[in-house]
Amino acid sequence: MNNFITTASGRIDKILATELDVSRNQVEKLIKDGLVLCQY
């Protein structure tokens, strides 16, 4: 599990793709699979 805090703003898929060094398609799958939690 990866946990991180960021002050970046914008689309969550773009932010996660950059932070995790994966493609936006991979991030989309993580989100669809319920593996992404966003708290603010």
PDB file of N, CA, C and O in Angstrom:
ATOM      1  N   MET A   1       0.842  -1.169   0.000  1.00  0.00           N
ATOM      2  CA  MET A   1       0.000   0.000   0.000  1.00  0.00           C
ATOM      3  C   MET A   1       0.890   1.237   0.000  1.00  0.00           C
ATOM      4  O   MET A   1       1.879   1.313   0.728  1.00  0.00           O
ATOM      5  N   ASN A   2       0.516   2.195  -0.830  1.00  0.00           N
ATOM      6  CA  ASN A   2       1.237   3.459  -0.881  1.00  0.00           C
ATOM      7  C   ASN A   2       0.382   4.539  -0.244  1.00  0.00           C
ATOM      8  O   ASN A   2      -0.780   4.713  -0.612  1.00  0.00           O
ATOM      9  N   ASN A   3       0.937   5.250   0.687  1.00  0.00           N
ATOM     10  CA  ASN A   3       0.272   6.394   1.301  1.00  0.00           C
ATOM     11  C   ASN A   3       1.107   7.624   1.032  1.00  0.00           C
ATOM     12  O   ASN A   3       2.330   7.593   1.173  1.00  0.00           O
ATOM     13  N   PHE A   4       0.464   8.696   0.651  1.00  0.00           N
ATOM     14  CA  PHE A   4       1.199   9.943   0.502  1.00  0.00           C
ATOM     15  C   PHE A   4       0.255  11.120   0.650  1.00  0.00           C
ATOM     16  O   PHE A   4      -0.956  10.997   0.468  1.00  0.00           O
ATOM     17  N   ILE A   5       0.826  12.244   0.977  1.00  0.00           N
ATOM     18  CA  ILE A   5       0.093  13.490   1.120  1.00  0.00           C
ATOM     19  C   ILE A   5       0.650  14.451   0.085  1.00  0.00           C
ATOM     20  O   ILE A   5       1.863  14.572  -0.088  1.00  0.00           O
ATOM     21  N   THR A   6      -0.257  15.132  -0.598  1.00  0.00           N
ATOM     22  CA  THR A   6       0.189  16.092  -1.597  1.00  0.00           C
ATOM     23  C   THR A   6      -0.653  17.353  -1.515  1.00  0.00           C
ATOM     24  O   THR A   6      -1.809  17.312  -1.096  1.00  0.00           O
ATOM     25  N   THR A   7      -0.078  18.451  -1.911  1.00  0.00           N
ATOM     26  CA  THR A   7      -0.819  19.711  -1.988  1.00  0.00           C
ATOM     27  C   THR A   7      -1.168  20.025  -3.436  1.00  0.00           C
ATOM     28  O   THR A   7      -1.666  21.110  -3.738  1.00  0.00           O
ATOM     29  N   ALA A   8      -0.908  19.080  -4.328  1.00  0.00           N
ATOM     30  CA  ALA A   8      -1.204  19.278  -5.745  1.00  0.00           C
ATOM     31  C   ALA A   8      -2.704  19.405  -5.953  1.00  0.00           C
ATOM     32  O   ALA A   8      -3.502  18.839  -5.206  1.00  0.00           O
ATOM     33  N   SER A   9      -3.065  20.144  -6.963  1.00  0.00           N
ATOM     34  CA  SER A   9      -4.477  20.237  -7.322  1.00  0.00           C
ATOM     35  C   SER A   9      -4.639  19.812  -8.772  1.00  0.00           C
ATOM     36  O   SER A   9      -3.710  19.919  -9.572  1.00  0.00           O
ATOM     37  N   GLY A  10      -5.807  19.339  -9.091  1.00  0.00           N
ATOM     38  CA  GLY A  10      -6.086  18.903 -10.449  1.00  0.00           C
ATOM     39  C   GLY A  10      -6.761  17.547 -10.443  1.00  0.00           C
ATOM     40  O   GLY A  10      -7.315  17.113  -9.433  1.00  0.00           O
ATOM     41  N   ARG A  11      -6.705  16.896 -11.570  1.00  0.00           N
ATOM     42  CA  ARG A  11      -7.360  15.595 -11.711  1.00  0.00           C
ATOM     43  C   ARG A  11      -6.605  14.532 -10.922  1.00  0.00           C
ATOM     44  O   ARG A  11      -5.382  14.415 -11.006  1.00  0.00           O
ATOM     45  N   ILE A  12      -7.370  13.763 -10.155  1.00  0.00           N
ATOM     46  CA  ILE A  12      -6.757  12.757  -9.288  1.00  0.00           C
ATOM     47  C   ILE A  12      -5.990  11.722 -10.097  1.00  0.00           C
ATOM     48  O   ILE A  12      -4.956  11.236  -9.638  1.00  0.00           O
ATOM     49  N   ASP A  13      -6.466  11.370 -11.287  1.00  0.00           N
ATOM     50  CA  ASP A  13      -5.764  10.365 -12.083  1.00  0.00           C
ATOM     51  C   ASP A  13      -4.398  10.868 -12.529  1.00  0.00           C
ATOM     52  O   ASP A  13      -3.434  10.103 -12.551  1.00  0.00           O
ATOM     53  N   LYS A  14      -4.307  12.133 -12.879  1.00  0.00           N
ATOM     54  CA  LYS A  14      -3.014  12.697 -13.296  1.00  0.00           C
ATOM     55  C   LYS A  14      -2.048  12.785 -12.120  1.00  0.00           C
ATOM     56  O   LYS A  14      -0.866  12.468 -12.252  1.00  0.00           O
ATOM     57  N   ILE A  15      -2.557  13.217 -10.974  1.00  0.00           N
ATOM     58  CA  ILE A  15      -1.712  13.340  -9.784  1.00  0.00           C
ATOM     59  C   ILE A  15      -1.169  11.973  -9.375  1.00  0.00           C
ATOM     60  O   ILE A  15       0.028  11.822  -9.131  1.00  0.00           O
ATOM     61  N   LEU A  16      -2.061  10.975  -9.300  1.00  0.00           N
ATOM     62  CA  LEU A  16      -1.630   9.639  -8.897  1.00  0.00           C
ATOM     63  C   LEU A  16      -0.681   9.016  -9.912  1.00  0.00           C
ATOM     64  O   LEU A  16       0.285   8.357  -9.528  1.00  0.00           O
ATOM     65  N   ALA A  17      -0.939   9.212 -11.179  1.00  0.00           N
ATOM     66  CA  ALA A  17      -0.056   8.661 -12.207  1.00  0.00           C
ATOM     67  C   ALA A  17       1.359   9.214 -12.042  1.00  0.00           C
ATOM     68  O   ALA A  17       2.340   8.482 -12.172  1.00  0.00           O
ATOM     69  N   THR A  18       1.451  10.497 -11.756  1.00  0.00           N
ATOM     70  CA  THR A  18       2.763  11.118 -11.551  1.00  0.00           C
ATOM     71  C   THR A  18       3.411  10.617 -10.270  1.00  0.00           C
ATOM     72  O   THR A  18       4.582  10.234 -10.271  1.00  0.00           O
ATOM     73  N   GLU A  19       2.657  10.617  -9.179  1.00  0.00           N
ATOM     74  CA  GLU A  19       3.200  10.221  -7.880  1.00  0.00           C
ATOM     75  C   GLU A  19       3.601   8.742  -7.840  1.00  0.00           C
ATOM     76  O   GLU A  19       4.601   8.383  -7.218  1.00  0.00           O
ATOM     77  N   LEU A  20       2.818   7.888  -8.506  1.00  0.00           N
ATOM     78  CA  LEU A  20       3.075   6.448  -8.475  1.00  0.00           C
ATOM     79  C   LEU A  20       3.924   5.970  -9.643  1.00  0.00           C
ATOM     80  O   LEU A  20       4.323   4.806  -9.690  1.00  0.00           O
ATOM     81  N   ASP A  21       4.200   6.858 -10.578  1.00  0.00           N
ATOM     82  CA  ASP A  21       4.988   6.534 -11.782  1.00  0.00           C
ATOM     83  C   ASP A  21       4.357   5.368 -12.553  1.00  0.00           C
ATOM     84  O   ASP A  21       5.022   4.393 -12.903  1.00  0.00           O
ATOM     85  N   VAL A  22       3.052   5.505 -12.803  1.00  0.00           N
ATOM     86  CA  VAL A  22       2.298   4.529 -13.592  1.00  0.00           C
ATOM     87  C   VAL A  22       1.464   5.298 -14.614  1.00  0.00           C
ATOM     88  O   VAL A  22       1.386   6.525 -14.566  1.00  0.00           O
ATOM     89  N   SER A  23       0.846   4.571 -15.531  1.00  0.00           N
ATOM     90  CA  SER A  23       0.019   5.228 -16.542  1.00  0.00           C
ATOM     91  C   SER A  23      -1.330   5.633 -15.946  1.00  0.00           C
ATOM     92  O   SER A  23      -1.755   5.105 -14.918  1.00  0.00           O
ATOM     93  N   ARG A  24      -1.988   6.572 -16.608  1.00  0.00           N
ATOM     94  CA  ARG A  24      -3.316   6.980 -16.158  1.00  0.00           C
ATOM     95  C   ARG A  24      -4.305   5.841 -16.313  1.00  0.00           C
ATOM     96  O   ARG A  24      -5.260   5.752 -15.541  1.00  0.00           O
ATOM     97  N   ASN A  25      -4.104   4.964 -17.296  1.00  0.00           N
ATOM     98  CA  ASN A  25      -4.969   3.788 -17.444  1.00  0.00           C
ATOM     99  C   ASN A  25      -4.848   2.873 -16.233  1.00  0.00           C
ATOM    100  O   ASN A  25      -5.845   2.326 -15.762  1.00  0.00           O
ATOM    101  N   GLN A  26      -3.629   2.706 -15.728  1.00  0.00           N
ATOM    102  CA  GLN A  26      -3.425   1.880 -14.543  1.00  0.00           C
ATOM    103  C   GLN A  26      -4.115   2.510 -13.333  1.00  0.00           C
ATOM    104  O   GLN A  26      -4.714   1.805 -12.520  1.00  0.00           O
ATOM    105  N   VAL A  27      -4.032   3.817 -13.217  1.00  0.00           N
ATOM    106  CA  VAL A  27      -4.690   4.523 -12.120  1.00  0.00           C
ATOM    107  C   VAL A  27      -6.204   4.366 -12.245  1.00  0.00           C
ATOM    108  O   VAL A  27      -6.886   4.147 -11.244  1.00  0.00           O
ATOM    109  N   GLU A  28      -6.731   4.476 -13.450  1.00  0.00           N
ATOM    110  CA  GLU A  28      -8.166   4.310 -13.675  1.00  0.00           C
ATOM    111  C   GLU A  28      -8.637   2.938 -13.192  1.00  0.00           C
ATOM    112  O   GLU A  28      -9.699   2.821 -12.580  1.00  0.00           O
ATOM    113  N   LYS A  29      -7.847   1.909 -13.467  1.00  0.00           N
ATOM    114  CA  LYS A  29      -8.198   0.560 -13.016  1.00  0.00           C
ATOM    115  C   LYS A  29      -8.171   0.487 -11.489  1.00  0.00           C
ATOM    116  O   LYS A  29      -9.061  -0.114 -10.886  1.00  0.00           O
ATOM    117  N   LEU A  30      -7.167   1.087 -10.860  1.00  0.00           N
ATOM    118  CA  LEU A  30      -7.106   1.104  -9.392  1.00  0.00           C
ATOM    119  C   LEU A  30      -8.339   1.779  -8.798  1.00  0.00           C
ATOM    120  O   LEU A  30      -8.899   1.309  -7.808  1.00  0.00           O
ATOM    121  N   ILE A  31      -8.755   2.882  -9.409  1.00  0.00           N
ATOM    122  CA  ILE A  31      -9.927   3.606  -8.927  1.00  0.00           C
ATOM    123  C   ILE A  31     -11.179   2.750  -9.099  1.00  0.00           C
ATOM    124  O   ILE A  31     -11.980   2.625  -8.173  1.00  0.00           O
ATOM    125  N   LYS A  32     -11.346   2.164 -10.281  1.00  0.00           N
ATOM    126  CA  LYS A  32     -12.518   1.321 -10.546  1.00  0.00           C
ATOM    127  C   LYS A  32     -12.569   0.106  -9.630  1.00  0.00           C
ATOM    128  O   LYS A  32     -13.650  -0.362  -9.275  1.00  0.00           O
ATOM    129  N   ASP A  33     -11.405  -0.405  -9.248  1.00  0.00           N
ATOM    130  CA  ASP A  33     -11.335  -1.564  -8.362  1.00  0.00           C
ATOM    131  C   ASP A  33     -11.512  -1.179  -6.888  1.00  0.00           C
ATOM    132  O   ASP A  33     -11.474  -2.044  -6.013  1.00  0.00           O
ATOM    133  N   GLY A  34     -11.702   0.103  -6.617  1.00  0.00           N
ATOM    134  CA  GLY A  34     -11.935   0.562  -5.246  1.00  0.00           C
ATOM    135  C   GLY A  34     -10.678   0.613  -4.401  1.00  0.00           C
ATOM    136  O   GLY A  34     -10.751   0.557  -3.173  1.00  0.00           O
ATOM    137  N   LEU A  35      -9.521   0.719  -5.050  1.00  0.00           N
ATOM    138  CA  LEU A  35      -8.259   0.702  -4.321  1.00  0.00           C
ATOM    139  C   LEU A  35      -7.688   2.092  -4.047  1.00  0.00           C
ATOM    140  O   LEU A  35      -6.566   2.224  -3.557  1.00  0.00           O
ATOM    141  N   VAL A  36      -8.459   3.119  -4.365  1.00  0.00           N
ATOM    142  CA  VAL A  36      -7.998   4.497  -4.141  1.00  0.00           C
ATOM    143  C   VAL A  36      -8.924   5.158  -3.135  1.00  0.00           C
ATOM    144  O   VAL A  36     -10.144   5.154  -3.299  1.00  0.00           O
ATOM    145  N   LEU A  37      -8.335   5.723  -2.096  1.00  0.00           N
ATOM    146  CA  LEU A  37      -9.089   6.456  -1.080  1.00  0.00           C
ATOM    147  C   LEU A  37      -8.552   7.877  -1.048  1.00  0.00           C
ATOM    148  O   LEU A  37      -7.345   8.095  -0.950  1.00  0.00           O
ATOM    149  N   CYS A  38      -9.444   8.821  -1.130  1.00  0.00           N
ATOM    150  CA  CYS A  38      -9.045  10.224  -1.120  1.00  0.00           C
ATOM    151  C   CYS A  38      -9.722  10.902   0.067  1.00  0.00           C
ATOM    152  O   CYS A  38     -10.947  10.895   0.189  1.00  0.00           O
ATOM    153  N   GLN A  39      -8.919  11.476   0.922  1.00  0.00           N
ATOM    154  CA  GLN A  39      -9.439  12.216   2.080  1.00  0.00           C
ATOM    155  C   GLN A  39      -8.965  13.651   1.986  1.00  0.00           C
ATOM    156  O   GLN A  39      -7.846  13.929   1.553  1.00  0.00           O
ATOM    157  N   TYR A  40      -9.833  14.553   2.397  1.00  0.00           N
ATOM    158  CA  TYR A  40      -9.449  15.966   2.409  1.00  0.00           C
ATOM    159  C   TYR A  40     -10.022  16.650   3.597  1.00  0.00           C
ATOM    160  O   TYR A  40      -9.808  17.848   3.782  1.00  0.00           O
TER     161      TYR A  40
END
